[in-house]
Amino acid sequence: MADRVLDGRYRLVELLGAGGMGEVWRCHDPRIGREVAVKVLLDVRVTAESLARFELEARVAGSLTSPSIVSVYDYGHGDLDGRPVPYLVMELVAGETLDQVVARELAASRLPDARRALRWTDQVCTALEVAHGVGVVHRDIKPGNVMTTRDGSATVLDFGIARFVGEAQSRAALTAAGVVLGTAGYMSPEQAEGRALDHRTDLYSVGCLLYFLLTGRPPFEAESFMGVAYKHVNADPEPPSRYRRGLPPALDALVLDLLAKEPGSRPADAAAVRRRLAEVRVLMERSGTADTVGGGADVGADTSGGGVGVAAAPPAAVTETAASVAGPTAEPALTPPARSPRRDAPTRFLLRPARHATRMQILAITTVTTLLIAAATVFILTMSGSDQEYPPNLPAWVTSHS
């Protein structure tokens, strides 16, 4: 295949992912001599107005600096296959998105380690602290927009882009479902209703994300976009412990507070969420709850699909263990002791039955049963002989001497 070059500079090497916002490519930048990830926005009508808005959002996203935010290197618009497209050049991060991580764990009939779930959520909140501090609302926090890197840390993608694409699609007269379809499981009630948004809409999405990491499912499910949106606005979520045993009440309370229908009833900001996450971790460690809902396991599945939005997982990462994925300072993976029921498994799996009786117990039961049968037999024979004459017939030698 002939080389495809974007804007006369970025050579497209490998398609990493595609979604509602366009495509993400691994590209080579010959000017700097490095590999980058380029997000190409295909479904946006290119006008002077849309390009001005895109430039504004890209500048804001590029100003955000945090280890928990994927760096933006460049932005622009140029020709791709004869078509004008806006594009964003980002740091190429090797890893997986959180939806890929959870899908792999569920395929092995288990859930992610609860401590890792809390750590990832804390890192997402770290990114939101930085963004909210300068007035940037992400608007699309979801598992597919959070990547885990080789050291096990989480980084957030697509700051500013969700707002730009949403506005561009709305101006193009697409339906409301077309604007948010695909993220319905993680959007706030005010977002579903089209109300004004502030930083607390991201906190609601964080609650949905944490719920997904703990249970393997979002807080609301339905067969249609409208069904999910209706539940976000009107239905009360079940606590996460309903779907995963052993979670402490403090963690249930945090998730349900994040999922409050009214923004004012949620935690005040991302820093407040981080403080409560820290308190939950301390409680879990003190009570030993972390051991019962840990569930570390080997990362053995093929993850060549890579991170949708930034990068593909390299082949060397396929056989890493959870301990290596979690980073050098992370807690070691937990392996359940022999003959113990899996406490981290989804509740649809039944616990192992109780230990069987020992041989001595079986022998004692058999002996008692035999004696009871013998006693019953003697009693029956005795009763059946009581109808005969008494005294019974005696031998002749006895009667001859009477």
Secondary structure, 3 states (H helix, E strand, C coil): CCCEEECCCEEEEEEEEEECCEEEEEEEECCCCEEEEEEECCCCCCCHHHHHHHHHHHHHHHHCCCCCECCEEEEEEEEECCEEEEEEEECCCCEEEHHHHHHHHHHCCCCCCHHHHHHHHHHHHHHHHHHHHCCCCCCCCCHHHEEEECCCCEEECCCCHHHHHHHHHHHCCCCHHHHHCCCHHHCCHHHHCCCCCCHHHHHHHHHHHHHHHHHCCCCCCCCCHHHHHHHHHHCCCCCHHHCCCCCCHHHHHHHHHHCCCCHHHCCCCHHHHHHHHHHHHHHHHHHCHHHHCCCCCECCCCCCCCCCCCCCCCHHHCCCEHHHHCCCCCCCCCCCCCCCCCCCCCCCCCCCCCCCCCHHHHHHHHHHHHHHHHHHHHHHHHHHHHHCCCCCCCCHHHHCCC
